[in-house]
């Protein structure tokens, strides 16, 4: 997972203090848009989210959110392609 996070420029995992998510890592897309990788128990979920400022991530609920992938699997090429498409959006 660490290699994946580094390759796609995700942050380290942090505890979400807003209690909206459990534990998250994020990668900036552009302006106020981010890809959120949520770890919940033994599962990962990928979300497309909007935060007014980067410092709100992990402390406040997102302004908008769209779940892209439930039960993300690192070895699933289609899952990685979705992430790459959103990161290429910038």
C-alpha positions as CSV (number, residue, x, y, z in Angstrom):
1,X,0.0,0.0,0.0
2,X,2.9,2.4,0.8
3,X,4.2,2.1,-2.8
4,X,0.7,2.8,-4.1
5,X,0.3,5.9,-1.9
6,X,3.6,7.3,-3.0
7,X,3.0,6.6,-6.7
8,X,-0.3,8.5,-6.7
9,X,1.0,11.2,-4.4
10,X,-1.3,10.4,-1.5
11,X,-0.7,11.7,2.0
12,X,0.0,9.4,4.9
13,X,-3.1,8.0,6.5
14,X,-4.5,10.2,9.3
15,X,-7.4,9.8,11.7
16,X,-10.4,11.9,10.5
17,X,-11.2,14.2,13.4
18,X,-14.6,15.2,11.9
19,X,-15.9,11.6,12.4
20,X,-17.2,11.6,8.9
21,X,-14.6,9.1,7.8
22,X,-12.5,6.7,9.9
23,X,-8.9,6.9,8.6
24,X,-8.0,8.6,5.4
25,X,-5.3,9.5,3.0
26,X,-5.8,12.1,0.2
27,X,-4.4,13.3,-3.1
28,X,-5.0,16.7,-4.6
29,X,-6.6,16.9,-8.0
30,X,-7.1,20.6,-8.6
31,X,-8.5,23.7,-6.9
32,X,-10.7,22.3,-4.1
33,X,-11.0,18.7,-5.4
34,X,-9.4,15.7,-3.8
35,X,-9.3,11.9,-4.0
36,X,-9.9,10.4,-0.6
37,X,-8.8,6.9,0.2
38,X,-10.8,5.8,3.3
39,X,-9.7,2.9,5.4
40,X,-12.6,1.4,7.3
41,X,-11.9,-1.7,9.2
42,X,-10.2,-4.0,6.6
43,X,-11.7,-2.3,3.6
44,X,-10.7,0.7,1.5
45,X,-13.1,3.0,-0.3
46,X,-12.3,5.7,-2.8
47,X,-14.1,9.1,-2.8
48,X,-14.1,12.2,-4.9
49,X,-14.5,15.1,-2.5
50,X,-14.4,18.9,-2.3
51,X,-12.9,20.9,0.6
52,X,-12.6,24.7,0.6
53,X,-9.0,24.5,1.9
54,X,-6.6,21.6,2.3
55,X,-6.4,22.1,6.1
56,X,-10.1,21.1,6.4
57,X,-9.3,17.6,5.3
58,X,-9.4,15.3,8.3
59,X,-10.9,18.1,10.5
60,X,-14.2,18.9,8.8
61,X,-16.8,17.1,6.6
62,X,-16.3,17.6,2.9
63,X,-18.5,20.1,1.1
64,X,-19.4,17.5,-1.5
65,X,-18.6,13.8,-1.9
66,X,-19.0,11.1,-4.5
67,X,-18.1,7.5,-3.7
68,X,-16.1,6.2,-6.7
69,X,-15.1,2.7,-5.5
70,X,-16.4,0.7,-2.6
71,X,-14.1,-2.1,-1.4
72,X,-11.1,-0.9,-3.4
73,X,-8.6,-3.6,-4.3
74,X,-5.0,-2.7,-4.9
75,X,-4.5,-5.5,-7.4
76,X,-7.5,-4.5,-9.5
77,X,-6.3,-2.7,-12.6
78,X,-9.8,-1.1,-13.2
79,X,-9.7,0.4,-9.7
80,X,-6.3,1.9,-10.3
81,X,-7.4,3.3,-13.7
82,X,-10.3,5.1,-12.1
83,X,-7.9,6.8,-9.6
84,X,-5.6,7.7,-12.5
85,X,-8.4,9.2,-14.5
86,X,-9.4,11.5,-11.7
87,X,-5.9,12.5,-10.9
88,X,-5.3,13.2,-14.7
89,X,-8.3,15.6,-14.5
90,X,-6.1,18.4,-13.4
